Amino acid sequence: MDEVVDWLSFYNHSRLHSTLGYVSPMQYEQDWYAAQNQRVA
């Protein structure tokens, strides 16, 4: 079970993805939310 949790953590927080501009999925999501908040404010 620990291996699955470790893999999910890597996959969402560390893995760089070319489609997302070579950032992790979590970083892409954080950047997207920040951009949305700036647009609204």
MIVOVO-313317 format. One line per field, with one value per residue (C-alpha): residue number from 0; x negated, y, z. Coordinates in steps of 0.5 Angstrom, whole numbers, plus 500, padded with zeros to 3 digits. Layout:
i = [NUM,...] $
X = [X,...] $
Y = [Y,...] $
Z = [Z,...] $
END
This chain:
i = [0,1,2,3,4,5,6,7,8,9,10,11,12,13,14,15,16,17,18,19,20,21,22,23,24,25,26,27,28,29,30,31,32,33,34,35,36,37,38,39,40] $
X = [500,494,492,498,498,491,493,499,495,489,494,498,493,486,487,486,491,489,496,497,490,486,489,492,500,500,496,500,507,504,502,508,512,508,509,516,516,512,517,523,520] $
Y = [500,505,504,506,512,514,513,518,523,523,523,529,533,532,529,534,533,536,538,542,546,541,543,538,537,540,546,547,547,552,557,556,558,564,566,566,569,575,575,576,581] $
Z = [500,502,494,492,496,494,487,487,491,486,480,482,486,483,476,470,464,457,456,462,460,464,471,475,475,482,480,474,478,483,478,474,480,482,475,476,482,479,473,478,483] $
END
